Amino acid sequence: MGNKVSCEWKGGMAFEADVTGHTIVMDADASSGGNDTGSRPKPLLLAALGGCSGMDVVSILKKMQEPLTWFNMEIEGQAAEEHPRYYTAVTIVYQFKKGDGLDEAKVEKAVRLSQERYCGVSAQLSKGAEVNWRIEYLE
């Protein structure tokens, strides 16, 4: 199973990608010759990681019949100092509400399954970067 994306130059440093019928605009900031009309490409990798793993976690917790009402992820990438400035380390913080009364063992199992078995984006990134994660419960 493969994927195909169309990525059209829109002038300056801007590109518009068609991803399964959805448009994503990418651009650089003014100091790099762009007009800041869209996201930078590299942070979109972090967003893809969040979407991929997040969907796994939600799906698994639903199957476990956990009472999930709120879920957030904070994802940070550390880039190499020299070009190409690829991510050398990525940290994902999975955040849940304490008040949901989630079974912490089930949450950890869901996150671990996503990271170790299901999330293809995490598997891809881990080929060149250290991918770390932790779980937080917020008030």
Salt bridges, closest charged atoms under 4 A:
GLU8 OE2 - LYS10 NZ 3.66
ASP36 OD1 - ARG40 NH2 2.77
GLU66 OE2 - LYS106 NZ 3.68
GLU108 OE2 - ARG112 NH2 2.78
GLU116 OE2 - ARG112 NH1 3.21
GLU136 OE2 - ARG134 NH2 3.55
GLU139 OE2 - LYS98 NZ 2.96
